[in-house]
Amino acid sequence: MKLSFSLCAILALYLLVALAGCARDPSEPQRTVVPDGEGVEFSVANDWCAEHALPESKCTKCNPTLTDAYMESGDWCAGHGFPESVCPSCNPVDPPMGVGSPAFVPGTRIRFRSPEIERASGIEMEQARPGALKIDIECTARIEFDRNRLADIRASVPGVVREVKVDLGERVNEGAPLFVLESAEVGDLQGKLRAANERMDVARANYERQRELGEQKIASAREVELAREVLERAEAELYAIEAGLRIAGATESDSDGRFRVSSPIAGTVVRRPATIGTFATSEVSLATIVDTSLMWAVLEVREADAGALRDGQAVTIRLDGSPGREFAGTVTWIASEVDPKTRTVAARAEVTNPAGLLRAEQFARASIRVDESEDALVVPVGSVQRVDEESVVFVRIGEGLYEPRIVTLGRSDANFVEVRGALRTGDPVVTEGAFLLRTELSRESIGAGCCEVVRPDGA
């Protein structure tokens, strides 16, 4: 019963607070009451316009539709364009707890003392413009052969290399002969092949004879069936011997235990350790054939950046030894673990290599395109300055006159950054010389003496 009463009391208290909010004078700063036992009041932090230093719900710069209502009520500062009761210049309102005071009074401007000083300062500008930001992750890469296009050549049966048909670096087609080997096992199979062919010829002739006698009622059905079974066994034996020779690489023209080892793919001979006289087994690599038209780039991505990786993202590879050359690729695999030593995540990209300039074990730099925004308002990275805790750009609004504007930063690439706030397309933003203007604006700075700071209150 006590629990139910307490719950009802709390609900009633919240209802009273809501009704009080509805009846609140619109000229008063927005506040809320927390039932913490002591009735502490504090300003709502999320109803604060840090850009103009007044409650967001009363900011006529951010909400122009409020202007007419405040003008009709008489609560209007025509000089600054804000409600008189909360005008940041005439009647500044303290920010809520947890929200710092603004870096500067909205409407503050910086004026050069003369046109000559402005020209000598070396200020350069660039217009804010819509642009497509290309967000890249930079990382190191190691070039490897594409293992899906690599063949390790080995002998299927033991033998001695008698002939070498290819040289290192040579291009070969699929099925091209690489080595001729001599093997006792293959010689044994070739001998058995001749005997098996003879046995099959005899078995086939015997079966045909028995079948004809059976049709004439001279031979019994059992005798015909036995002859057929003998023929089938001879055929199976011959097929097994031929399969063994075919796997080894021997052809009908080979004899004396010789057989060929051929290339299973088209590519380049990148390794060829075998020489004449090498004893080849399934454990010995005779050569390596690789199709180098497509290579792998093994990417080492920082753990902090790995969350942005996706299959299919575009990759650009650059080599120190080939300045100005770029190689295009695509992410095809991302590791499921972090390297405990380097704290990086491995990824793999397939990279086209038509000219053969990429070589295995090369080190390279990689750029992974992880995002590409459209229709963002962007400014050069160097135009953004930090004033206290705010990001600020300086806009030229007249001859020798500049206005600082607080912006919120979005994504960025190496050259441009996305901005939101009191900035419009075409605004001339200071790039070179922005730091000079920042020093004039900073509270702790005495400035360079070439400019004067003009605040909207005339101070």
C-alpha positions as a Markdown table, in Angstrom:
| # | Residue | x | y | z |
|---|---|---|---|---|
| 1 | Met | 0.0 | 0.0 | 0.0 |
| 2 | Lys | 2.9 | 2.4 | 0.9 |
| 3 | Leu | 4.6 | 1.6 | -2.4 |
| 4 | Ser | 1.4 | 2.4 | -4.4 |
| 5 | Phe | 1.0 | 5.7 | -2.5 |
| 6 | Ser | 4.6 | 6.7 | -3.2 |
| 7 | Leu | 4.2 | 6.0 | -6.9 |
| 8 | Cys | 1.0 | 8.0 | -7.1 |
| 9 | Ala | 2.8 | 10.9 | -5.3 |
| 10 | Ile | 5.6 | 10.9 | -7.8 |
| 11 | Leu | 3.2 | 10.8 | -10.8 |
| 12 | Ala | 1.3 | 13.7 | -9.3 |
| 13 | Leu | 4.5 | 15.7 | -8.8 |
| 14 | Tyr | 5.5 | 15.2 | -12.5 |
| 15 | Leu | 2.0 | 16.3 | -13.5 |
| 16 | Leu | 2.3 | 19.5 | -11.5 |
| 17 | Val | 5.7 | 20.1 | -13.1 |
| 18 | Ala | 4.3 | 19.6 | -16.6 |
| 19 | Leu | 1.4 | 22.0 | -15.9 |
| 20 | Ala | 3.8 | 24.6 | -14.5 |
| 21 | Gly | 5.8 | 24.3 | -17.7 |
| 22 | Cys | 2.7 | 24.9 | -19.8 |
| 23 | Ala | 1.8 | 28.0 | -17.8 |
| 24 | Arg | 5.4 | 29.3 | -17.9 |
| 25 | Asp | 6.0 | 32.9 | -19.0 |
| 26 | Pro | 7.6 | 32.6 | -22.5 |
| 27 | Ser | 10.0 | 35.4 | -21.6 |
| 28 | Glu | 11.6 | 33.2 | -18.8 |
| 29 | Pro | 14.5 | 30.9 | -19.5 |
| 30 | Gln | 13.5 | 27.3 | -19.8 |
| 31 | Arg | 13.9 | 25.4 | -16.5 |
| 32 | Thr | 12.9 | 22.1 | -15.0 |
| 33 | Val | 12.6 | 20.8 | -11.5 |
| 34 | Val | 14.1 | 17.5 | -10.4 |
| 35 | Pro | 12.4 | 15.9 | -7.3 |
| 36 | Asp | 15.6 | 15.1 | -5.5 |
| 37 | Gly | 14.3 | 16.0 | -2.1 |
| 38 | Glu | 15.7 | 19.5 | -2.1 |
| 39 | Gly | 13.8 | 21.1 | -5.0 |
| 40 | Val | 17.0 | 22.1 | -6.9 |
| 41 | Glu | 16.4 | 24.0 | -10.2 |
| 42 | Phe | 18.7 | 24.0 | -13.1 |
| 43 | Ser | 18.6 | 25.1 | -16.8 |
| 44 | Val | 18.0 | 22.5 | -19.4 |
| 45 | Ala | 21.3 | 21.9 | -21.2 |
| 46 | Asn | 19.8 | 20.6 | -24.4 |
| 47 | Asp | 17.8 | 23.9 | -24.8 |
| 48 | Trp | 20.8 | 26.0 | -25.4 |
| 49 | Cys | 22.1 | 27.6 | -28.6 |
| 50 | Ala | 25.9 | 27.6 | -28.1 |
| 51 | Glu | 26.3 | 29.5 | -31.4 |
| 52 | His | 24.3 | 32.5 | -30.3 |
| 53 | Ala | 24.5 | 32.2 | -26.5 |
| 54 | Leu | 20.8 | 32.1 | -25.6 |
| 55 | Pro | 18.1 | 29.4 | -25.2 |
| 56 | Glu | 17.6 | 27.4 | -28.4 |
| 57 | Ser | 13.8 | 27.7 | -28.0 |
| 58 | Lys | 14.1 | 31.5 | -28.2 |
| 59 | Cys | 16.9 | 31.8 | -30.8 |
| 60 | Thr | 15.4 | 33.7 | -33.7 |
| 61 | Lys | 18.5 | 33.2 | -35.8 |
| 62 | Cys | 18.1 | 29.4 | -35.7 |
| 63 | Asn | 14.2 | 29.7 | -35.6 |
| 64 | Pro | 13.3 | 32.7 | -37.8 |
| 65 | Thr | 9.6 | 31.8 | -37.5 |
| 66 | Leu | 9.7 | 33.1 | -33.9 |
| 67 | Thr | 10.6 | 36.6 | -35.0 |
| 68 | Asp | 7.1 | 38.0 | -35.7 |
| 69 | Ala | 5.7 | 36.8 | -32.3 |
| 70 | Tyr | 8.4 | 38.4 | -30.3 |
| 71 | Met | 8.2 | 41.7 | -32.3 |
| 72 | Glu | 4.4 | 41.8 | -31.7 |
| 73 | Ser | 4.9 | 41.2 | -28.0 |
| 74 | Gly | 7.4 | 44.0 | -27.8 |
| 75 | Asp | 10.1 | 41.7 | -26.6 |
| 76 | Trp | 12.5 | 42.6 | -29.4 |
| 77 | Cys | 16.0 | 44.0 | -29.7 |
| 78 | Ala | 16.0 | 45.5 | -33.2 |
| 79 | Gly | 19.7 | 46.3 | -33.0 |
| 80 | His | 20.8 | 42.7 | -32.6 |
| 81 | Gly | 17.9 | 40.7 | -34.0 |
| 82 | Phe | 17.1 | 38.7 | -30.8 |
| 83 | Pro | 14.3 | 38.8 | -28.1 |
| 84 | Glu | 15.2 | 41.7 | -25.8 |
| 85 | Ser | 14.8 | 39.6 | -22.7 |
| 86 | Val | 17.6 | 37.2 | -23.7 |
| 87 | Cys | 19.6 | 39.3 | -26.1 |
| 88 | Pro | 23.2 | 38.0 | -25.8 |
| 89 | Ser | 24.5 | 41.6 | -26.0 |
| 90 | Cys | 21.9 | 43.5 | -24.0 |
| 91 | Asn | 20.6 | 41.0 | -21.5 |
| 92 | Pro | 23.0 | 38.0 | -21.6 |
| 93 | Val | 21.7 | 34.8 | -20.1 |
| 94 | Asp | 23.9 | 32.5 | -18.1 |
| 95 | Pro | 24.3 | 29.1 | -19.9 |
| 96 | Pro | 23.0 | 26.0 | -18.2 |
| 97 | Met | 25.2 | 23.9 | -15.9 |
| 98 | Gly | 27.6 | 21.8 | -18.0 |
| 99 | Val | 27.6 | 24.3 | -20.9 |
| 100 | Gly | 30.5 | 26.7 | -21.0 |
| 101 | Ser | 30.2 | 30.4 | -21.8 |
| 102 | Pro | 30.5 | 31.2 | -25.5 |
| 103 | Ala | 34.0 | 31.8 | -26.9 |
| 104 | Phe | 32.9 | 35.3 | -28.1 |
| 105 | Val | 29.8 | 37.4 | -28.2 |
| 106 | Pro | 27.7 | 36.6 | -31.3 |
| 107 | Gly | 28.1 | 39.5 | -33.8 |
| 108 | Thr | 31.7 | 40.1 | -32.9 |
| 109 | Arg | 33.8 | 41.3 | -35.9 |
| 110 | Ile | 37.5 | 41.9 | -36.5 |
| 111 | Arg | 38.6 | 45.0 | -38.5 |
| 112 | Phe | 42.0 | 45.6 | -39.9 |
| 113 | Arg | 43.3 | 49.1 | -39.1 |
| 114 | Ser | 44.0 | 49.9 | -42.7 |
| 115 | Pro | 43.8 | 48.2 | -46.2 |
| 116 | Glu | 47.6 | 48.2 | -46.4 |
| 117 | Ile | 47.8 | 46.1 | -43.2 |
| 118 | Glu | 45.2 | 43.7 | -44.5 |
| 119 | Arg | 47.1 | 43.2 | -47.8 |
| 120 | Ala | 50.4 | 42.8 | -45.9 |
| 121 | Ser | 48.9 | 40.1 | -43.7 |
| 122 | Gly | 48.8 | 37.7 | -46.6 |
| 123 | Ile | 45.2 | 36.7 | -46.0 |
| 124 | Glu | 43.8 | 34.3 | -48.6 |
| 125 | Met | 40.2 | 33.1 | -49.0 |
| 126 | Glu | 38.2 | 30.3 | -50.5 |
| 127 | Gln | 34.5 | 30.0 | -50.8 |
| 128 | Ala | 32.5 | 27.5 | -48.8 |
| 129 | Arg | 31.0 | 25.1 | -51.3 |
| 130 | Pro | 29.1 | 21.9 | -51.7 |
| 131 | Gly | 31.4 | 19.0 | -52.3 |
| 132 | Ala | 31.7 | 15.2 | -52.2 |
| 133 | Leu | 34.1 | 14.3 | -49.4 |
| 134 | Lys | 36.1 | 11.2 | -50.0 |
| 135 | Ile | 37.0 | 9.6 | -46.7 |
| 136 | Asp | 40.0 | 7.3 | -46.8 |
| 137 | Ile | 41.9 | 5.1 | -44.4 |
| 138 | Glu | 45.6 | 5.2 | -44.8 |
| 139 | Cys | 47.7 | 2.1 | -44.0 |
| 140 | Thr | 50.7 | 0.0 | -44.9 |
| 141 | Ala | 50.4 | -2.9 | -47.3 |
| 142 | Arg | 52.5 | -5.9 | -48.4 |
| 143 | Ile | 52.2 | -7.3 | -51.9 |
| 144 | Glu | 51.7 | -11.0 | -52.3 |
| 145 | Phe | 50.9 | -13.5 | -55.1 |
| 146 | Asp | 47.3 | -14.2 | -55.6 |
| 147 | Arg | 47.2 | -17.8 | -54.2 |
| 148 | Asn | 44.1 | -18.6 | -56.2 |
| 149 | Arg | 46.2 | -18.0 | -59.3 |
| 150 | Leu | 49.3 | -19.9 | -58.1 |
| 151 | Ala | 50.4 | -23.5 | -59.0 |
| 152 | Asp | 53.1 | -25.4 | -57.1 |
| 153 | Ile | 54.4 | -28.0 | -59.5 |
| 154 | Arg | 55.3 | -31.4 | -58.0 |
| 155 | Ala | 55.6 | -34.9 | -59.4 |
| 156 | Ser | 52.7 | -37.2 | -58.7 |
| 157 | Val | 55.0 | -40.2 | -58.7 |
| 158 | Pro | 58.7 | -40.4 | -57.8 |
| 159 | Gly | 61.1 | -39.9 | -60.6 |
| 160 | Val | 64.3 | -38.3 | -61.9 |
| 161 | Val | 64.2 | -35.1 | -63.9 |
| 162 | Arg | 65.7 | -35.9 | -67.4 |
| 163 | Glu | 64.6 | -32.7 | -69.3 |
| 164 | Val | 63.8 | -29.1 | -68.4 |
| 165 | Lys | 61.5 | -27.4 | -70.8 |
| 166 | Val | 61.1 | -23.9 | -69.2 |
| 167 | Asp | 63.3 | -21.2 | -67.8 |
| 168 | Leu | 62.8 | -18.9 | -64.9 |
| 169 | Gly | 60.6 | -15.9 | -65.8 |
| 170 | Glu | 59.2 | -17.6 | -68.9 |
| 171 | Arg | 55.5 | -17.2 | -69.7 |
| 172 | Val | 53.7 | -20.5 | -70.2 |
| 173 | Asn | 50.2 | -21.5 | -71.4 |
| 174 | Glu | 47.9 | -24.0 | -69.6 |
| 175 | Gly | 49.0 | -27.5 | -70.5 |
| 176 | Ala | 52.5 | -26.5 | -71.6 |
| 177 | Pro | 55.2 | -29.2 | -70.8 |
| 178 | Leu | 57.6 | -28.1 | -68.0 |
| 179 | Phe | 59.7 | -31.2 | -67.2 |
| 180 | Val | 60.3 | -34.8 | -68.5 |
| 181 | Leu | 60.8 | -37.3 | -65.7 |
| 182 | Glu | 61.9 | -40.9 | -65.7 |
| 183 | Ser | 60.2 | -43.2 | -63.1 |
| 184 | Ala | 60.4 | -46.9 | -62.4 |
| 185 | Glu | 56.8 | -46.8 | -61.2 |
| 186 | Val | 55.7 | -45.3 | -64.5 |
| 187 | Gly | 57.9 | -47.9 | -66.4 |
| 188 | Asp | 56.1 | -50.6 | -64.5 |
| 189 | Leu | 52.7 | -49.2 | -65.3 |
| 190 | Gln | 53.7 | -48.9 | -69.0 |
| 191 | Gly | 54.6 | -52.6 | -69.0 |
| 192 | Lys | 51.4 | -53.5 | -67.3 |
| 193 | Leu | 49.5 | -51.4 | -69.8 |
| 194 | Arg | 50.8 | -53.6 | -72.7 |
| 195 | Ala | 49.9 | -56.8 | -70.9 |
| 196 | Ala | 46.5 | -55.4 | -69.9 |
| 197 | Asn | 45.7 | -54.5 | -73.5 |
| 198 | Glu | 46.5 | -58.0 | -74.7 |
| 199 | Arg | 44.4 | -59.5 | -71.9 |
| 200 | Met | 41.5 | -57.3 | -72.9 |
| 201 | Asp | 41.8 | -58.2 | -76.6 |
| 202 | Val | 41.7 | -61.9 | -75.7 |
| 203 | Ala | 38.7 | -61.4 | -73.2 |
| 204 | Arg | 36.8 | -59.4 | -75.8 |
| 205 | Ala | 37.3 | -62.1 | -78.5 |
| 206 | Asn | 36.3 | -64.9 | -76.2 |
| 207 | Tyr | 33.2 | -63.0 | -75.1 |
| 208 | Glu | 32.2 | -62.4 | -78.7 |
| 209 | Arg | 32.7 | -66.1 | -79.5 |
| 210 | Gln | 30.7 | -67.3 | -76.5 |
| 211 | Arg | 27.9 | -64.9 | -77.3 |
| 212 | Glu | 27.6 | -66.2 | -80.9 |
| 213 | Leu | 27.6 | -69.8 | -79.6 |
| 214 | Gly | 25.0 | -68.9 | -77.1 |
| 215 | Glu | 22.8 | -67.5 | -79.9 |
| 216 | Gln | 23.2 | -70.9 | -81.7 |
| 217 | Lys | 22.3 | -72.8 | -78.5 |
| 218 | Ile | 25.8 | -74.4 | -78.5 |
| 219 | Ala | 27.1 | -72.5 | -75.4 |
| 220 | Ser | 25.1 | -72.2 | -72.2 |
| 221 | Ala | 24.0 | -68.9 | -70.7 |
| 222 | Arg | 26.4 | -69.5 | -67.8 |
| 223 | Glu | 29.4 | -69.7 | -70.2 |
| 224 | Val | 28.4 | -66.5 | -71.9 |
| 225 | Glu | 28.0 | -64.7 | -68.5 |
| 226 | Leu | 31.5 | -65.9 | -67.3 |
| 227 | Ala | 33.1 | -64.6 | -70.5 |
| 228 | Arg | 31.4 | -61.2 | -70.0 |
| 229 | Glu | 32.7 | -61.1 | -66.4 |
| 230 | Val | 36.3 | -61.8 | -67.6 |
| 231 | Leu | 36.0 | -59.0 | -70.2 |
| 232 | Glu | 34.7 | -56.5 | -67.6 |
| 233 | Arg | 37.6 | -57.3 | -65.2 |
| 234 | Ala | 40.1 | -56.8 | -68.1 |
| 235 | Glu | 38.5 | -53.5 | -68.9 |
| 236 | Ala | 38.7 | -52.3 | -65.3 |
| 237 | Glu | 42.3 | -53.3 | -65.0 |
| 238 | Leu | 43.2 | -51.4 | -68.2 |
| 239 | Tyr | 41.3 | -48.3 | -67.1 |
| 240 | Ala | 43.1 | -48.3 | -63.7 |
| 241 | Ile | 46.5 | -48.5 | -65.4 |
| 242 | Glu | 45.6 | -45.8 | -67.9 |
| 243 | Ala | 44.4 | -43.5 | -65.1 |
| 244 | Gly | 47.6 | -44.0 | -63.2 |
| 245 | Leu | 49.6 | -43.0 | -66.3 |
| 246 | Arg | 47.4 | -40.1 | -67.0 |
| 247 | Ile | 47.8 | -38.7 | -63.5 |
| 248 | Ala | 51.5 | -39.1 | -63.8 |
| 249 | Gly | 51.5 | -37.2 | -67.0 |
| 250 | Ala | 52.6 | -40.0 | -69.3 |
| 251 | Thr | 51.2 | -40.2 | -72.9 |
| 252 | Glu | 50.8 | -43.2 | -75.3 |
| 253 | Ser | 54.0 | -42.1 | -77.1 |
| 254 | Asp | 56.1 | -42.2 | -73.9 |
| 255 | Ser | 58.1 | -45.3 | -73.1 |
| 256 | Asp | 61.0 | -46.5 | -70.8 |
| 257 | Gly | 59.3 | -45.0 | -67.8 |
| 258 | Arg | 59.3 | -41.4 | -69.0 |
| 259 | Phe | 56.4 | -39.0 | -68.4 |
| 260 | Arg | 55.8 | -35.2 | -68.7 |
| 261 | Val | 54.9 | -32.7 | -66.0 |
| 262 | Ser | 52.7 | -29.9 | -67.5 |
| 263 | Ser | 51.5 | -26.5 | -66.3 |
| 264 | Pro | 47.9 | -26.6 | -64.9 |
| 265 | Ile | 47.5 | -22.8 | -65.4 |
| 266 | Ala | 48.7 | -20.0 | -67.7 |
| 267 | Gly | 51.2 | -17.8 | -66.0 |
| 268 | Thr | 54.9 | -16.9 | -65.3 |
| 269 | Val | 57.5 | -19.2 | -63.9 |
| 270 | Val | 58.5 | -17.3 | -60.8 |
| 271 | Arg | 60.5 | -20.2 | -59.1 |
| 272 | Arg | 62.2 | -23.2 | -60.7 |
| 273 | Pro | 64.5 | -25.0 | -58.2 |
| 274 | Ala | 64.5 | -28.3 | -60.3 |
| 275 | Thr | 67.4 | -29.1 | -62.5 |
| 276 | Ile | 68.4 | -32.1 | -64.6 |
| 277 | Gly | 69.0 | -35.0 | -62.3 |
| 278 | Thr | 66.8 | -33.8 | -59.5 |
| 279 | Phe | 65.0 | -36.6 | -57.8 |
| 280 | Ala | 61.3 | -35.5 | -57.7 |
| 281 | Thr | 58.7 | -36.7 | -55.2 |
| 282 | Ser | 55.4 | -35.3 | -54.0 |
| 283 | Glu | 57.4 | -33.5 | -51.3 |
| 284 | Val | 59.7 | -31.6 | -53.7 |
| 285 | Ser | 58.6 | -28.5 | -55.5 |
| 286 | Leu | 59.9 | -28.4 | -59.1 |
| 287 | Ala | 58.6 | -25.0 | -60.0 |
| 288 | Thr | 56.0 | -22.3 | -59.2 |
| 289 | Ile | 53.7 | -20.8 | -61.8 |
| 290 | Val | 51.8 | -17.6 | -61.0 |
| 291 | Asp | 49.3 | -15.5 | -63.0 |
| 292 | Thr | 50.6 | -12.1 | -62.0 |
| 293 | Ser | 47.9 | -10.1 | -63.7 |
| 294 | Leu | 46.1 | -9.9 | -60.4 |
| 295 | Met | 48.0 | -9.6 | -57.1 |
| 296 | Trp | 47.1 | -9.5 | -53.4 |
| 297 | Ala | 47.8 | -6.5 | -51.2 |
| 298 | Val | 47.7 | -7.5 | -47.5 |
| 299 | Leu | 46.6 | -4.4 | -45.6 |
| 300 | Glu | 47.5 | -3.7 | -42.0 |
| 301 | Val | 44.7 | -1.4 | -40.7 |
| 302 | Arg | 44.8 | 0.2 | -37.3 |
| 303 | Glu | 42.4 | -1.3 | -34.8 |
| 304 | Ala | 40.6 | 2.1 | -34.4 |
| 305 | Asp | 39.9 | 2.3 | -38.1 |
| 306 | Ala | 38.9 | -1.4 | -38.7 |
| 307 | Gly | 35.3 | -0.8 | -37.9 |
| 308 | Ala | 34.9 | 1.2 | -41.2 |
| 309 | Leu | 36.1 | -1.7 | -43.3 |
| 310 | Arg | 33.7 | -3.4 | -45.7 |
| 311 | Asp | 34.0 | -6.0 | -48.5 |
| 312 | Gly | 34.0 | -4.3 | -51.9 |
| 313 | Gln | 35.6 | -1.0 | -50.8 |
| 314 | Ala | 38.0 | 0.6 | -53.3 |
| 315 | Val | 41.7 | 0.5 | -52.6 |
| 316 | Thr | 44.5 | 2.5 | -54.1 |
| 317 | Ile | 48.1 | 1.2 | -53.8 |
| 318 | Arg | 51.2 | 3.4 | -54.1 |
| 319 | Leu | 54.8 | 2.2 | -54.3 |
| 320 | Asp | 57.8 | 4.2 | -53.2 |
| 321 | Gly | 59.7 | 2.8 | -56.2 |
| 322 | Ser | 57.0 | 3.9 | -58.7 |
| 323 | Pro | 56.2 | 7.5 | -57.8 |
| 324 | Gly | 53.1 | 8.8 | -59.5 |
| 325 | Arg | 51.8 | 5.3 | -60.3 |
| 326 | Glu | 48.7 | 4.0 | -58.6 |
| 327 | Phe | 47.2 | 0.6 | -58.7 |
| 328 | Ala | 43.4 | 0.0 | -58.2 |
| 329 | Gly | 42.0 | -2.8 | -56.1 |
| 330 | Thr | 39.1 | -4.0 | -54.1 |
| 331 | Val | 38.8 | -5.3 | -50.5 |
| 332 | Thr | 37.9 | -9.0 | -50.6 |
| 333 | Trp | 38.6 | -10.2 | -47.1 |
| 334 | Ile | 38.8 | -8.8 | -43.6 |
| 335 | Ala | 40.3 | -10.7 | -40.7 |
| 336 | Ser | 38.1 | -11.6 | -37.7 |
| 337 | Glu | 40.9 | -11.0 | -35.1 |
| 338 | Val | 43.3 | -8.3 | -34.0 |
| 339 | Asp | 47.0 | -9.0 | -34.1 |
| 340 | Pro | 47.9 | -8.9 | -30.4 |
| 341 | Lys | 51.4 | -7.5 | -31.1 |
| 342 | Thr | 50.7 | -4.8 | -33.6 |
| 343 | Arg | 47.1 | -4.1 | -32.7 |
| 344 | Thr | 46.2 | -4.0 | -36.3 |
| 345 | Val | 43.5 | -5.9 | -38.4 |
| 346 | Ala | 44.6 | -7.6 | -41.5 |
| 347 | Ala | 42.6 | -7.2 | -44.7 |
| 348 | Arg | 43.2 | -8.3 | -48.3 |
| 349 | Ala | 42.6 | -6.5 | -51.5 |
| 350 | Glu | 42.8 | -7.8 | -55.1 |
| 351 | Val | 44.9 | -5.4 | -57.2 |
| 352 | Thr | 45.2 | -5.3 | -60.9 |
| 353 | Asn | 48.7 | -5.6 | -62.2 |
| 354 | Pro | 48.5 | -5.5 | -66.1 |
| 355 | Ala | 52.1 | -4.1 | -66.5 |
| 356 | Gly | 53.6 | -6.5 | -64.0 |
| 357 | Leu | 55.1 | -3.7 | -61.8 |
| 358 | Leu | 53.8 | -5.2 | -58.6 |
| 359 | Arg | 56.1 | -7.8 | -57.1 |
| 360 | Ala | 55.6 | -10.2 | -54.2 |
| 361 | Glu | 57.0 | -9.0 | -50.9 |
| 362 | Gln | 57.0 | -5.3 | -51.8 |
| 363 | Phe | 55.9 | -2.8 | -49.2 |
| 364 | Ala | 53.4 | -0.2 | -50.2 |
| 365 | Arg | 51.0 | 2.5 | -49.0 |
| 366 | Ala | 47.3 | 1.9 | -49.3 |
| 367 | Ser | 44.3 | 4.2 | -49.2 |
| 368 | Ile | 41.0 | 2.5 | -48.5 |
| 369 | Arg | 37.9 | 4.5 | -49.6 |
| 370 | Val | 35.5 | 3.9 | -46.6 |
| 371 | Asp | 33.0 | 6.7 | -47.3 |
| 372 | Glu | 32.0 | 9.3 | -49.9 |
| 373 | Ser | 29.4 | 11.9 | -48.8 |
| 374 | Glu | 27.4 | 13.9 | -51.3 |
| 375 | Asp | 26.2 | 17.5 | -51.1 |
| 376 | Ala | 28.1 | 18.4 | -48.0 |
| 377 | Leu | 29.1 | 22.0 | -47.3 |
| 378 | Val | 32.9 | 21.9 | -47.1 |
| 379 | Val | 35.8 | 24.3 | -46.3 |
| 380 | Pro | 39.5 | 23.8 | -46.4 |
| 381 | Val | 40.9 | 22.0 | -43.3 |
| 382 | Gly | 43.2 | 24.9 | -42.6 |
| 383 | Ser | 40.4 | 27.4 | -42.4 |
| 384 | Val | 39.0 | 25.9 | -39.2 |
| 385 | Gln | 40.5 | 27.4 | -35.9 |
| 386 | Arg | 39.9 | 26.4 | -32.3 |
| 387 | Val | 38.7 | 29.3 | -30.0 |
| 388 | Asp | 38.3 | 28.0 | -26.5 |
| 389 | Glu | 36.1 | 24.9 | -27.0 |
| 390 | Glu | 34.6 | 26.0 | -30.3 |
| 391 | Ser | 35.4 | 25.4 | -34.0 |
| 392 | Val | 35.5 | 28.7 | -35.7 |
| 393 | Val | 35.9 | 30.0 | -39.3 |
| 394 | Phe | 36.4 | 33.6 | -40.3 |
| 395 | Val | 34.2 | 35.0 | -43.1 |
| 396 | Arg | 35.1 | 38.3 | -44.9 |
| 397 | Ile | 32.0 | 40.4 | -44.9 |
| 398 | Gly | 33.5 | 43.7 | -46.2 |
| 399 | Glu | 36.7 | 45.4 | -46.9 |
| 400 | Gly | 39.0 | 44.7 | -44.0 |
| 401 | Leu | 36.1 | 43.3 | -42.0 |
| 402 | Tyr | 35.9 | 39.7 | -40.8 |
| 403 | Glu | 33.3 | 37.8 | -38.8 |
| 404 | Pro | 34.0 | 34.7 | -36.7 |
| 405 | Arg | 31.3 | 32.0 | -37.0 |
| 406 | Ile | 31.0 | 28.9 | -34.9 |
| 407 | Val | 30.6 | 25.7 | -36.9 |
| 408 | Thr | 30.1 | 22.1 | -36.1 |
| 409 | Leu | 32.6 | 19.8 | -37.9 |
| 410 | Gly | 31.6 | 16.6 | -39.7 |
| 411 | Arg | 33.7 | 14.2 | -41.7 |
| 412 | Ser | 37.0 | 15.2 | -43.3 |
| 413 | Asp | 39.6 | 14.1 | -45.7 |
| 414 | Ala | 43.1 | 15.3 | -46.2 |
| 415 | Asn | 42.1 | 18.6 | -47.7 |
| 416 | Phe | 38.4 | 19.5 | -46.7 |
| 417 | Val | 36.1 | 19.2 | -43.8 |
| 418 | Glu | 32.3 | 19.1 | -43.7 |
| 419 | Val | 30.8 | 22.0 | -41.6 |
| 420 | Arg | 27.4 | 22.8 | -40.3 |
| 421 | Gly | 26.3 | 26.1 | -38.7 |
| 422 | Ala | 26.2 | 29.8 | -39.6 |
| 423 | Leu | 27.8 | 29.3 | -42.9 |
| 424 | Arg | 26.3 | 29.3 | -46.4 |
| 425 | Thr | 27.5 | 28.3 | -49.9 |
| 426 | Gly | 29.6 | 31.0 | -51.4 |
| 427 | Asp | 30.8 | 32.6 | -48.1 |
| 428 | Pro | 34.4 | 33.7 | -48.5 |
| 429 | Val | 36.2 | 31.8 | -45.7 |
| 430 | Val | 39.8 | 32.7 | -44.7 |
| 431 | Thr | 42.3 | 30.0 | -45.3 |
| 432 | Glu | 45.8 | 31.7 | -45.1 |
| 433 | Gly | 45.9 | 34.1 | -42.2 |
| 434 | Ala | 43.1 | 32.5 | -40.1 |
| 435 | Phe | 45.5 | 31.9 | -37.3 |
| 436 | Leu | 46.3 | 35.7 | -37.2 |
| 437 | Leu | 42.6 | 36.5 | -36.8 |
| 438 | Arg | 42.2 | 33.8 | -34.1 |
| 439 | Thr | 44.9 | 35.4 | -32.0 |
| 440 | Glu | 43.0 | 38.7 | -32.1 |
| 441 | Leu | 39.9 | 36.9 | -30.9 |
| 442 | Ser | 41.4 | 34.8 | -28.1 |
| 443 | Arg | 40.6 | 36.1 | -24.6 |
| 444 | Glu | 44.1 | 35.4 | -23.3 |
| 445 | Ser | 45.8 | 37.0 | -26.3 |
| 446 | Ile | 47.0 | 40.6 | -26.5 |
| 447 | Gly | 46.8 | 40.4 | -30.3 |
| 448 | Ala | 49.3 | 41.6 | -32.9 |
| 449 | Gly | 48.0 | 45.2 | -32.9 |
| 450 | Cys | 47.1 | 45.2 | -36.6 |
| 451 | Cys | 43.4 | 44.7 | -36.0 |
| 452 | Glu | 40.6 | 45.8 | -33.6 |
| 453 | Val | 37.9 | 43.6 | -32.2 |
| 454 | Val | 34.4 | 45.2 | -32.6 |
| 455 | Arg | 31.8 | 43.6 | -30.4 |
| 456 | Pro | 28.0 | 44.2 | -31.0 |
| 457 | Asp | 27.7 | 46.1 | -27.7 |
| 458 | Gly | 30.5 | 48.5 | -28.8 |
| 459 | Ala | 32.9 | 47.3 | -26.1 |
